[in-house]
Amino acid sequence: MDLIDKLQRQALKGKGIGAAEALELFVKGAAAPFRVLAAASEIREHFKGKAIVFCVISNAKSGRCSEDCAFCAQSSHYKTAAQTYPLKEPGLIAEEARAAAQAGAEWFGIVTSGKRIAGKREWAKIYKAIEGIKAAGLFPCASLGIIDGPQATALKAAGLARYHHNLETARSYFPRICTTHDYEEDVDSVRAAQAAGLTVCSGGLMGLGEGISHRIEMAETLRELDVDSIPLNILTPIKGTPLGQALPLPPLEILLTIAVYRFMLPDKEIKLCGGKEKNLRQLLPLGLVAGANSLMTGNYLTTTGRDSGLDREMVLDLNLVPTRKTRLQCTCEGAFATSLSAPPQTRRGKKR
């Protein structure tokens, strides 16, 4: 039995392969990448079936972030073209959630810039927005920076289903990416959300200058934390940030990384997120073949994605199944592709 078959059989038992085996799979599998992808696809289907979960995010508060994450357009440490605006009103977030539901999403996330939410007024808006997301028929998620136990408990009581908080990269590589907070603060936020009974979405980016060993190290940490969903982003270099001139990763390297994550975390949701279109280019459908069972669709925080109808078409063309059966309307999708990245004051010509 060769290496790929051996490790696939091990992953199918449910525990996943170890770090040393994952590195061997990545290195030796590069000689037969499509066999690795096919094996990862079989693992995904064994644990997740043919269902592909769609999620959408709203850039609900943009810019002026105190953190110095080297990839981020919203950091106040760098001069970028990112939009800056305060927390959107709950009604506007609910409106975006309804558009996302019409476009076939199952999850909708409120994402805010900054290290944490501090003021009572903002917390009240977030609780109200969660109600609006639920009323739209979606599962509400939030990414609000670092949180503690009481805050996580309050979010759960308000109806939040999932908390999103990325680790961004491996613990050993993190000091090269961010110096304004400690890695353990991120880990503690994940644990606080779990202790409150929330499911957790946590992953990171590739293409930050890290190696495959760092990506595997992050996967090991995510396995130890037993998170529910793992978003994998690929860096889109932003002019003005320290990584603004970073070279893109080869598409096959990205796909092999996704496959290695499926081998390591066989029963977890693996979500293909920001940068997938620009970095995978014509190989984008292979991201699902490589083992992803979830897609972030529409636009991202400060970069554009693509029309959700195209993502749905891609899923169906692969003989996979979007988990929501909502009928899509072309007029809705056309608006949806641009609406979530616009600042509040440009929507409907009103100032908010």
N, C-alpha and C positions, 0 to 999 in steps of 0.2 A: 504494500500500500504506500503511495507516495505522500509527500508532506501535506499537500492540499487536502487530499481525501482524509488523512489521519486527523488533521486539525478540524475539518468540518464535522467529522463524527464526534469529536470531543465537544465542539460547540453545540451540537444538536442535543447533547445530554443536559444542557441548560446552564451550566456554570461558566462557560466561556473559557477561552485559552488564556494562558498567563503572559506576562510581559516579554519574557525571553522567546516564547513561541510566536508571539505577535511580531516581534522584530524579525525573526527568521522567516515568517510568512511574507512580510513586506519585502525583504531583501531577495529571497529566492523566488517569490511569486512574481517579481518584476519581469522574469523571463517568460512567464505565461499569465499575463495580467487578466485576460478574459476568462481563464479558468477560475481564477480567484474570485472575480466578480460573479460568475455563474454560481459558484459554491456559496457565496454570501447571499445571493438572491434566494437560494433554496433554504438557507437558514432563516432569512426574513420571512419567507412564506410559511415555514414550519411553525414559527411562533406568532406571526402576525397575520397570516393569510394574505389575501390580495388587497386588503383595505389600505388606503392611503389617506392620512389625516391632514386636513388643510387648516392652517392658522393664519391670522392676520394681526398686525400690530398697528397701533396709532402712536405716532410721535407726539405724545400728549403734552410734553413740556420740553422745550428745545434750547440748547446752548447754556452758556455760563456755568459749566460744570467745573468744580474745584479740583477734580482729579486730573492727573497728567498722563492718562493712558495713551501710549505712543501712536495708536491707530485712530484715535477718535477725533472727529471733526467738531464735536461739541465742547471740547476742553477749552477752558478760558486761558490755558497756557499757550495756545497756538492761535495764529491768525488764519482763519479759514473762511469760506463763503457760506458756512452753515447758518441757517435761519435761527433767530433767537426770539422766543416768545414765552409767556408764562403758561401755567397750567390751563388747558382748555376747559370750558364749561362742561358740566355733565351732559347737558342736552346735545352738545355737538359730538361728544364721544359716543353717545347712544345713537345718534344719526349715522355715524361712521360704522357702528356695529351692525345696524340694520342693512347698510350697503354690503358689508362683509358677508352677512348671512345670505343675502340675495345672490352673492357671488359664489356661494358654496362652502364658506368657511364653517368650521366646527368650534374653533377656539378664537377668542379675540383678546388681545393683550394691551393694557395701558402701560406705556413706557415713558418714564420721566428722566430727564437729565439731572445730574447732581449726585452727591454721595448718599443722601438720604432725604426723606420728606421730614420737614421740621415743624411746620405750622399747623395749627388745628384747622384753619380754614381750608388748607390743601387736603388734609385728611378727610374732611367732610365732603369735599368735592369728589374725592376718589370713591368713598363709600356710595355716594349717589350714582356715580358713573357705573359702578359694579351692578347696581340695580338695573340700570338701563341696558347693560349688556345682557343680563339674564332675561330681561323682557324681550330682547331681540331673538331669543332662542339659542344663544350661544353660551359656551362655557367661559366664564370670565377668568382672565389671567392678569397678573400685574408684575411689572419690573420697576421697582421703586428705589433701588439701591439697597444699602445695608439696612437691615431691620433687626429688631430684638424680639424676644418672646412675646411680650404684651402686644406689640404692634402686629405680629403674625396672628395672634389670637383674635385681635379686633378685626383683621382682614377676613379671617375665617367666619367670624360671626356676621360680617357684612355680606357674606355670600360668595366670597372669592373661592374658586376651585383650585387654582394652581398659582404658585409663586415662581417667577423666573429670576434667576440670578446666576450669571455666567462666572465661571472661574477664569475664563479668558485663555489660560495656557497652563503649563505645568508649574507646580510650586517652585521647582528649581530654576525656571526661566522667567518667572513673574517679575523679579526685580529689574529686569531689562525692559519691561513693558510699562510698569507702574511703580512709582515710588511714594505716592501720597497716601496709600493705605496698605495694610498688611494682608497677605494671602489668607491668613486665618480669619480675618474679618468676613471675607466672602464665605469661607467654610462655615463659620458660625451662623451666618444668615440662612444658609441652606438648612442647617440643623434646626434653627428656630422655626422655620416654616414647616419642616417635617413634624416637629414636636407639637405644633398647633393643629396637625391633621390635614395640612395642605399637601397636595402633590407638588412635586418640584421639577422644574425645567432648568437644567444647568449644563452648559458646555463651554464652547469657546471658539477661537479663530485658529485657522492655519494660514501660513504665509507671512508670519511675523518675524521670520528669520530663524525660527526654531527648527529642530530636526525631527525625524520620525520618532526618535526615542523620547522627546518631550511630549509628543502627541500621545504616545503610549502611556507615559507617566500620568498625563491628565486622565486618560481613560481608566487607569487603575484607581485614581482618586475618586472618580465618579462612581466606580463600582463599589468602593469602600463606603461611600456616602449613600449608595443605593437610591440614586435619583430615578425619577420616572421617565423623563424625556431628556434627550441629549441633542441640543441644537448645534450643528456644525456650520460655521461661517467660514468663508474664504475672503481674505483681505482684499478690499478694493482701496488702493492707495488714495489718500486724500491730500491734495496740495496744501502745504502749510504745516502738516504734521511730521513728526520725525520719520515716519514710515512712508512719507509721500512719494518717495522714489523707489520703493521696494519692487523687486522684479516678481512677476507672476509665477506661480507654481505651474508645472506642466499638468495638463488635465489628467493624464493617467496617474500621476502621483496623488492627486486629490481623490480620484476614484479608488485607488488602492488603500488610501487612508480610511475612507468610508467603509470599505470592505473589512479592514482590520478591526474597526470599531464594532462591526456586526459580529465578527468572530469572537471578540472579547466580551461583548455585551449582548448576547444573542436574543434575550427576551425584552430588551428595552426599546422604547420608541426612539428612533434616530431620525432627526429632523434636518433636512437640507435647507439652509437659510441664506443669509446675505452673501452676495458675491457669486452665487451659483451660476447665474447667466453669463456674467462677464468672464468668469474663469474657466468654466467647463465648455462654454461656447457650443459647438455642434454636438458635443458629447453629453449635454445636459440630461437627456433621458437615461443615460447609463448611471446617473447618480441613484436612481431607484433600483436599477439592476444590481448596483453595488451594495445594496442592503438598506437604504433609507426607506422608511415607511411613513414619512410625514414631510410636508412641504410648507414653508412659509411662502405665502403668495401675495401678490400686490407689491407695493413699495415698502422700503425699509425705513430706517430713521432719517438718514440724510442722503441716501442714494436710491436710485430708481430700481424697481424690479421689473416685472412684466405683467401683462394682462392676465387675470386669473383664468379667463377662458382658455388661454393657451396652455396653462398648467393642467387644467382639467382635461383638455384634448390629449395632452401628452400621456396622462395617466390612463385614459381610456384606450389609447393606441397601444399601450403596453399590456393590454388585457388585465389591467388592475382596476380597482373600484374606489372612487371617491366616497368617503364615509357618509357625506351628506347627499341626499337625493334631491336637493333644492333645484328647481328648474331655473336655468340661467337665462337672462335677457341681455341681449347685446347692448342695449342702451345703458343698462346698469353697469355692465363691465367697463364700458368706455369711460364712464365717470369715475368708477372705482379705481382705475389704474392710476389716476392722478390725485384723487381727493385727499388721501391720508397724509401726503407729504406737504400739503399746503398749510401755511400758518393760519391761525384762526381768523385774522383780520381780512384775509383774501377770500374767504368762503362767503358766498352770497352778497359780497360787497359790504358786509357789516363789520364793525369793529367790536372785538370782544376783549 
